[in-house]
Structures are given as structure tokens and as C-alpha cells.
């Protein structure tokens, strides 16, 4: 039971981070899916764009952290 309590406590502490992660993932996947449904691109490009979401995520939040640290 301690594992569940720790997980709930961690989720409450990190709720905005988890929510932002979820929103970013949903928006990225939706954007790529809609783009490739409209343009009917090749499957390899589709999967490459999906994987590029990982790089985009870390790049976006790394630059956001850098901007925040420059303000302080």
C-alpha cells in the first residue's frame, strides 16, 4: 500500500508537469495525424514525425528552462 500512497503523493506534487506532458503529447499526435491524413504522406515520414515529437518535447522544455533561468 505504501507504493500506491507514494505514487499518489508524487502525482499531486507533479500534477501540472504531468498535465503539460499529456497535453503536449495529445496535441503533437493529433497535429501529425491530421497533417498526414490531409496530405496522405508515406508511412515512414509519419512515424518519423511521431518520433520527432520526442525531440520536440525535450527541446521545447529545455529552452523553456533556459529562458526561465535567464530571467532570474
C-alpha positions as CSV (number, residue, x, y, z in Angstrom):
1,X,0.0,0.0,0.0
2,X,2.9,2.3,0.6
3,X,3.8,2.3,-3.1
4,X,0.3,3.5,-4.1
5,X,0.5,6.3,-1.5
6,X,3.9,7.4,-2.7
7,X,2.6,7.4,-6.3
8,X,-0.4,9.5,-5.3
9,X,1.7,11.9,-3.4
10,X,4.2,12.3,-6.3
11,X,1.3,12.7,-8.7
12,X,-0.2,15.5,-6.6
13,X,3.2,17.3,-6.3
14,X,3.8,17.0,-10.1
15,X,0.3,17.5,-11.3
16,X,1.0,20.5,-13.6
17,X,4.0,18.8,-15.0
18,X,2.1,15.6,-15.8
19,X,-0.8,17.7,-17.3
20,X,1.5,19.7,-19.5
21,X,3.2,16.4,-20.7
22,X,-0.1,14.9,-21.5
23,X,-1.4,18.0,-23.4
24,X,1.9,18.2,-25.4
25,X,1.6,14.6,-26.4
26,X,-2.0,14.8,-27.4
27,X,-1.5,18.0,-29.4
28,X,1.6,16.6,-31.1
29,X,0.0,13.3,-32.1
30,X,-3.2,15.0,-33.2
31,X,-1.3,17.5,-35.3
32,X,0.8,14.9,-37.0
33,X,-2.2,12.6,-37.6
34,X,-4.3,15.3,-39.1
35,X,-1.4,16.6,-41.3
36,X,-0.8,13.1,-42.7
37,X,-4.5,12.4,-43.2
38,X,-4.8,15.5,-45.3
39,X,-1.5,15.2,-47.2
40,X,-1.5,11.4,-47.4
41,X,2.2,11.2,-46.8
42,X,4.2,8.0,-46.7
43,X,4.2,5.8,-43.6
44,X,7.9,6.3,-42.9
45,X,7.5,10.1,-42.8
46,X,4.5,9.6,-40.4
47,X,6.5,7.5,-38.0
48,X,9.5,9.8,-38.3
49,X,7.3,12.8,-37.3
50,X,5.9,10.9,-34.4
51,X,9.4,10.1,-33.2
52,X,10.4,13.8,-33.8
53,X,7.8,14.6,-31.1
54,X,10.2,13.3,-28.5
55,X,13.0,15.6,-29.7
56,X,10.5,18.5,-29.9
57,X,9.3,17.8,-26.4
58,X,12.8,17.8,-24.8
59,X,13.9,20.7,-27.0
60,X,10.9,22.9,-26.1
61,X,11.1,22.3,-22.4
62,X,14.9,22.6,-22.3
63,X,14.6,26.0,-24.0
64,X,11.8,27.0,-21.6
65,X,14.0,26.1,-18.6
66,X,16.9,28.1,-20.1
67,X,14.6,31.1,-20.6
68,X,13.4,30.9,-17.0
69,X,16.9,30.7,-15.6
70,X,17.9,33.7,-17.6
71,X,15.1,35.7,-16.1
72,X,16.3,35.1,-12.6
